[in-house]
């Protein structure tokens, strides 16, 4: 009996060590930027889902809205892009202003309690996570190689990590690279 109890505890411990996003992301309730509750990622029906962490104040997030809008339009039939604002440091008006100013064409949600942010281990804005239709993580990191360090960028991006990962995933191939170091504004404690 003692061994069965130990074995049960060990199995539970190992289960809890699985990547949190594999267990939880589809069941975390988020709000849209108007404050309506109840959005679940499992409601997304496209073959791929890209979740990108954003901040209304982050200059990189502001600059990448054009790229994200273009990718959203380019792959609209197979990809859903969702922008997530972590924490509760901004108001509904700031989110709506960001959406309007940058003509955001993809869904924007808030993660006020940072449940999704914590489950996925997002660290900076902008940081992107690309999932296939089974919601298996295919790519995590920077959108492209335009930014080479905080406050440092090249004239233009020469490698579009997210776009390349989308194409690889559509082709049933692993993204290469599957991870790049995201560079951006750290997600704060708000």
C-alpha positions as CSV (number, residue, x, y, z in Angstrom):
1,X,0.0,0.0,0.0
2,X,2.8,2.4,0.9
3,X,4.5,1.8,-2.5
4,X,1.3,2.5,-4.4
5,X,0.9,5.8,-2.5
6,X,4.5,6.7,-3.3
7,X,4.0,5.7,-6.9
8,X,0.9,7.8,-7.1
9,X,2.6,10.8,-5.7
10,X,5.5,10.3,-8.1
11,X,3.2,10.1,-11.1
12,X,1.4,13.3,-10.0
13,X,4.7,15.1,-9.5
14,X,5.8,14.1,-13.0
15,X,2.5,15.2,-14.5
16,X,2.9,18.6,-12.8
17,X,6.3,18.9,-14.4
18,X,4.9,18.7,-17.9
19,X,5.0,22.0,-19.7
20,X,2.1,24.0,-18.3
21,X,0.9,25.2,-21.7
22,X,0.3,21.7,-22.8
23,X,-2.2,21.2,-19.9
24,X,-3.7,24.6,-19.3
25,X,-3.8,27.1,-22.2
26,X,-7.1,25.9,-23.6
27,X,-8.9,26.3,-20.3
28,X,-7.7,29.7,-19.1
29,X,-10.4,32.4,-19.4
30,X,-9.3,35.7,-20.8
31,X,-11.1,39.0,-21.3
32,X,-11.2,41.0,-24.5
33,X,-10.0,44.6,-24.3
34,X,-13.6,45.9,-23.8
35,X,-13.7,43.9,-20.5
36,X,-16.0,41.0,-21.7
37,X,-15.0,37.8,-19.9
38,X,-15.0,34.2,-21.0
39,X,-12.7,33.9,-24.0
40,X,-11.0,30.5,-24.2
41,X,-8.2,29.7,-26.6
42,X,-9.9,26.4,-27.4
43,X,-12.5,28.4,-29.2
44,X,-9.9,29.2,-31.9
45,X,-10.7,26.9,-34.9
46,X,-7.9,27.8,-37.3
47,X,-5.0,25.3,-37.9
48,X,-2.5,27.5,-36.1
49,X,-2.6,30.0,-33.2
50,X,0.0,32.6,-32.6
51,X,-0.1,34.3,-29.2
52,X,2.0,37.5,-28.9
53,X,2.5,39.4,-25.7
54,X,2.1,43.1,-26.1
55,X,2.2,46.3,-24.1
56,X,0.7,49.6,-25.1
57,X,3.8,51.5,-24.0
58,X,6.5,49.2,-25.5
59,X,8.0,50.8,-28.6
60,X,8.8,47.4,-30.1
61,X,5.2,46.3,-29.7
62,X,4.1,49.5,-31.4
63,X,6.6,48.9,-34.3
64,X,5.6,45.3,-34.7
65,X,1.9,45.9,-35.1
66,X,2.4,46.4,-38.9
67,X,4.2,43.1,-39.2
68,X,1.6,41.3,-37.1
69,X,-1.3,42.8,-39.1
70,X,0.3,41.7,-42.3
71,X,0.8,38.2,-41.1
72,X,-2.8,38.1,-39.8
73,X,-4.0,39.1,-43.3
74,X,-1.6,36.9,-45.2
75,X,-2.5,33.7,-43.3
76,X,-6.1,34.6,-42.3
77,X,-7.5,31.2,-43.4
78,X,-5.1,29.1,-41.4
79,X,-3.8,31.3,-38.6
80,X,-5.3,33.2,-35.7
81,X,-3.1,35.8,-34.1
82,X,-4.1,36.9,-30.6
83,X,-2.4,39.8,-28.8
84,X,-2.3,39.4,-25.0
85,X,-1.7,42.3,-22.6
86,X,-0.4,40.8,-19.3
87,X,-1.2,42.2,-15.9
88,X,-3.6,45.0,-14.9
89,X,-1.3,48.0,-15.4
90,X,-3.3,49.6,-18.2
91,X,-6.9,50.8,-18.6
92,X,-9.5,49.7,-21.1
93,X,-9.1,53.1,-22.8
94,X,-5.3,52.5,-23.2
95,X,-6.0,49.2,-24.9
96,X,-8.6,50.7,-27.2
97,X,-6.3,53.6,-28.1
98,X,-3.5,51.2,-29.0
99,X,-5.9,49.1,-31.1
100,X,-7.2,52.2,-33.0
101,X,-3.8,54.0,-33.3
102,X,-2.1,50.9,-34.9
103,X,-5.2,49.7,-36.8
104,X,-4.9,46.2,-35.1
105,X,-6.7,43.7,-37.3
106,X,-6.3,40.7,-34.9
107,X,-7.9,39.9,-31.6
108,X,-6.6,41.6,-28.4
109,X,-7.1,40.1,-25.0
110,X,-6.1,40.9,-21.4
111,X,-4.5,38.5,-19.0
112,X,-5.0,40.5,-15.8
113,X,-4.0,37.8,-13.4
114,X,-1.2,36.7,-15.7
115,X,-2.5,33.1,-15.6
116,X,-1.7,32.5,-19.3
117,X,1.5,34.5,-19.1
118,X,2.7,32.3,-16.2
119,X,1.6,29.1,-17.8
120,X,3.4,29.7,-21.0
121,X,6.4,31.5,-19.4
122,X,6.2,34.6,-21.4
123,X,8.9,37.0,-20.3
124,X,8.9,40.1,-22.7
125,X,6.8,42.1,-25.0
126,X,6.7,41.4,-27.9
127,X,7.2,37.6,-27.6
128,X,5.4,35.1,-29.8
129,X,4.3,31.5,-29.3
130,X,3.1,29.6,-32.3
131,X,0.9,26.5,-31.9
132,X,-0.4,24.0,-34.4
133,X,-4.0,22.7,-34.5
134,X,-3.3,20.3,-31.7
135,X,-2.0,23.2,-29.7
136,X,1.5,21.8,-29.6
137,X,4.1,24.5,-29.4
138,X,6.0,24.9,-32.7
139,X,7.9,28.2,-32.2
140,X,8.7,30.6,-29.4
141,X,10.6,33.8,-29.5
142,X,11.2,36.9,-31.6
143,X,9.0,37.9,-34.5
144,X,12.0,38.5,-36.8
145,X,15.7,39.6,-36.5
146,X,15.1,43.3,-36.9
147,X,15.9,43.9,-33.2
148,X,19.4,42.8,-32.2
149,X,19.4,44.1,-28.6
150,X,17.5,46.6,-26.4
151,X,17.6,49.9,-28.2
152,X,19.5,48.3,-31.2
153,X,18.0,47.4,-34.5
154,X,19.1,46.8,-38.1
155,X,17.7,48.8,-41.0
156,X,15.3,45.9,-41.8
157,X,14.7,42.3,-40.8
158,X,16.4,39.7,-43.0
159,X,14.9,36.7,-41.2
160,X,11.2,36.5,-40.4
161,X,11.2,33.8,-37.7
162,X,7.4,33.8,-37.2
163,X,6.6,33.8,-40.9
164,X,9.1,31.0,-41.5
165,X,7.7,29.0,-38.6
166,X,4.2,29.4,-40.0
167,X,5.3,28.0,-43.4
168,X,7.1,25.1,-41.8
169,X,4.1,24.2,-39.6
170,X,1.8,24.4,-42.6
171,X,4.1,22.0,-44.4
172,X,4.1,19.6,-41.4
173,X,7.8,20.3,-40.8
174,X,9.4,21.4,-37.5
175,X,10.1,25.1,-37.3
176,X,13.8,25.9,-37.7
177,X,14.7,27.5,-35.4
178,X,12.0,26.4,-33.0
179,X,13.3,29.0,-30.5
180,X,14.9,32.4,-30.7
181,X,15.7,34.7,-27.8
182,X,12.9,37.3,-27.6
183,X,14.1,40.9,-27.1
184,X,11.8,43.5,-25.7
185,X,10.3,45.1,-22.7
186,X,10.1,42.9,-19.6
187,X,6.7,41.9,-18.5
188,X,6.2,43.8,-15.3
189,X,4.5,42.8,-12.1
190,X,1.3,44.8,-12.7
